[in-house]
Amino acid sequence: MRNMAEQVASFKDVAERMKEQMDKLDPAERAEIEEASRILRKTRAANGRTTLPVTVIQHQERGA
């Protein structure tokens, strides 16, 4: 459970840093990135993918 909480905290940190970087952009650059994001979301949705691809690695328990 601790590992899950650490992962959630890590994702929140990354999201916060990304938001801070976006806030520093000039309006034209920010608009370009937001438009690209909209296009990517539409393309994923059209292909039946509404979420980002995530690789799940399952570790075998030791001694199993």
C-alpha positions in Angstrom: 0.0 0.0 0.0 2.9 2.4 0.8 4.2 1.8 -2.7 0.9 2.8 -4.2 0.8 6.0 -2.2 4.3 6.8 -3.2 3.4 6.3 -6.9 0.4 8.6 -6.5 2.5 11.2 -4.9 5.1 10.9 -7.7 2.4 11.3 -10.4 1.0 14.4 -8.6 4.5 15.9 -8.5 5.0 15.4 -12.2 1.6 16.9 -12.9 2.4 19.9 -10.8 5.7 20.4 -12.5 4.0 20.2 -15.9 1.4 22.7 -14.9 4.1 25.1 -13.7 5.9 24.7 -17.0 2.7 25.4 -19.0 2.1 28.5 -16.8 5.5 29.9 -17.8 4.8 29.6 -21.6 3.7 32.6 -23.6 0.0 32.4 -24.7 0.8 31.4 -28.3 3.0 28.5 -27.2 0.5 27.4 -24.7 -2.3 27.5 -27.3 -0.2 25.3 -29.7 0.4 22.7 -27.0 -3.3 22.7 -25.9 -4.4 22.3 -29.6 -1.9 19.4 -30.1 -3.3 17.7 -26.9 -6.9 18.1 -28.3 -5.8 16.5 -31.6 -4.1 13.6 -29.8 -7.2 13.0 -27.6 -9.5 13.0 -30.6 -7.2 10.6 -32.5 -7.0 8.2 -29.6 -10.7 8.3 -29.1 -11.3 7.6 -32.8 -9.1 4.6 -32.5 -10.9 3.3 -29.5 -8.2 4.4 -27.1 -9.3 7.0 -24.5 -6.5 6.4 -22.1 -2.7 6.6 -22.4 -1.0 3.3 -22.9 0.5 2.0 -19.7 2.8 -1.0 -19.3 2.1 -3.1 -16.4 5.0 -5.2 -15.1 4.0 -8.0 -12.8 6.7 -9.3 -10.5 6.7 -12.9 -9.4 6.9 -13.3 -5.6 10.1 -14.7 -4.4 10.0 -18.4 -3.7 7.0 -18.9 -6.0 
